[in-house]
Amino acid sequence: QVQLVESGGGLVQPGGSLRLSCAASGFIFSLSAMSWYRQVPGKERELVASISSRGGTTNYADSVKGRFTISRDNAKKMVFLQMNSLKSEDTAVYYCKRAWDSNGSASWGQGTQVTVSS
């Protein structure tokens, strides 16, 4: 079964940086486009970034363009999200997901909490 384990979250000051990691198993990772989502209480999950199976194509939400970078290492079966110039609005639980899985049927991990605060 698809397993996704997010890590790397924590408390960071505004303007700071954080690097999230997602370890994948249970599927052919190298053939799967991947995405990062985030969610705050009372809101729907928001698509943050996506990356193609080989990493050649990336897409970002307007709110994070120029600040976040998604990348992957297919040999390690991991996807990353480098977050720079963090703002309080970036505070959320961050999740990784196979890009083409529907939101309702996706094998979500537990997520990792990112808190941006002074």
C-alpha positions, 0 to 999 in steps of 0.5 A, a space after each residue: 500500500 502507498 505510504 508517505 511519511 512527511 518530516 522536517 516541520 517545526 517552528 521558525 521565525 518570519 523570514 526563516 527557512 525550512 526544508 520538508 522531506 517526504 519518504 515514499 514507499 509502496 509504489 513505483 516512485 520514479 513513475 509518479 508525479 508528486 505534490 505538496 499540499 498544506 492545510 490549516 484548521 477549518 480550511 481545505 487542503 491547498 495545493 502548494 507545489 507539484 513536480 513531474 516524475 523525473 523532476 523536469 517540470 515543477 508548478 507552484 501556487 502563486 502564494 509561494 512562487 519565488 520562495 518555495 522549491 520542490 525537488 525529488 531524489 528518485 534513488 532515495 524515493 523522496 520528495 522535498 520542499 525547500 521553504 525560504 522567506 517564510 511568512 506567518 501565512 505559511 503556517 499549516 500542516 504540510 502533506 505530500 501526495 501522488 499528484 494524480 491521486 484524487 484528494 479523497 482517495 489519496 494515501 495521505 501521511 500524518 503531515 508535518 506541522 510548520 509554524 511561522 511565528 516570532 
